[in-house]
Amino acid sequence: MNGTEGLAYAALFVLSVTLLLTNQVALATVAIVPLVLTSFKYSFPQNVKKAQRHR
């Protein structure tokens, strides 16, 4: 995750929490969807090399 992605992730988190606290559930849902999708992006390992067997 680079700096821009981290900043966007933090901004979505703050936006969704703020909207939930102000009882705007529909708008909070719109903010939470990309937040969840980006969290799935970093939940799974990427570019994992499989162990090679030496013969």
C-alpha positions as CSV (number, residue, x, y, z in Angstrom):
1,M,0.0,0.0,0.0
2,N,1.5,3.3,-1.0
3,G,0.9,6.7,0.6
4,T,-2.0,7.7,-1.7
5,E,-3.9,4.4,-1.1
6,G,-3.3,4.7,2.6
7,L,-4.7,8.2,2.7
8,A,-7.7,7.2,0.6
9,Y,-8.3,4.3,3.0
10,A,-8.1,6.5,6.0
11,A,-10.4,9.1,4.5
12,L,-13.1,6.5,3.6
13,F,-12.9,5.2,7.2
14,V,-13.3,8.6,8.7
15,L,-16.1,9.5,6.3
16,S,-18.0,6.3,7.0
17,V,-17.7,6.6,10.8
18,T,-18.7,10.3,10.7
19,L,-21.8,9.5,8.6
20,L,-22.8,6.6,10.9
21,L,-22.5,8.9,13.9
22,T,-24.7,11.5,12.2
23,N,-27.4,8.8,11.5
24,Q,-27.0,9.0,7.7
25,V,-27.0,5.3,7.1
26,A,-27.5,5.4,3.3
27,L,-24.5,7.6,2.7
28,A,-22.4,5.6,5.2
29,T,-23.2,2.5,3.2
30,V,-22.0,4.1,0.0
31,A,-18.7,5.0,1.9
32,I,-18.3,1.6,3.5
33,V,-18.6,-0.4,0.2
34,P,-15.2,0.8,-1.3
35,L,-13.7,0.6,2.2
36,V,-14.6,-3.1,2.4
37,L,-13.4,-3.8,-1.2
38,T,-10.0,-2.3,-0.5
39,S,-9.6,-4.2,2.7
40,F,-10.2,-7.4,0.7
41,K,-7.5,-6.4,-1.7
42,Y,-4.9,-6.5,1.1
43,S,-6.4,-9.4,3.0
44,F,-5.0,-12.0,0.7
45,P,-1.3,-12.6,-0.1
46,Q,-0.1,-11.4,-3.5
47,N,2.9,-12.5,-5.5
48,V,3.6,-15.4,-3.3
49,K,6.2,-17.7,-4.7
50,K,5.6,-21.4,-4.4
51,A,8.3,-23.5,-2.9
52,Q,10.3,-25.2,-5.6
53,R,11.6,-28.7,-5.1
54,H,15.2,-29.4,-5.9
55,R,15.8,-32.7,-7.6
